[in-house]
Amino acid sequence: MDEVDVANAQVEMNEKRSIRYARQMANKPIPKSETCLWCGSETVDGARWCDRDCCNHWERYGSQ
């Protein structure tokens, strides 16, 4: 095997590991929250965000 083959094998292994991790995370329950994960306002029925804008901000910029 030359360096290119080794690098390709490494990339393939990382891709498989990433896919396995994503599948594991997808199977976990989504945690409920009493406060908006973006702005900290109270939420209803365990919602993670108080409105669509906060959800969009969270998805775009991640946690504060």
Buried (B, 14 or more C-beta within 10 A) or exposed (E): EEEEEEEEEEEEEEEEEEEEEEEEEEEEEEEEBEBBBBBEEEBEEEBBBBEEEBBEBBEEEEEE
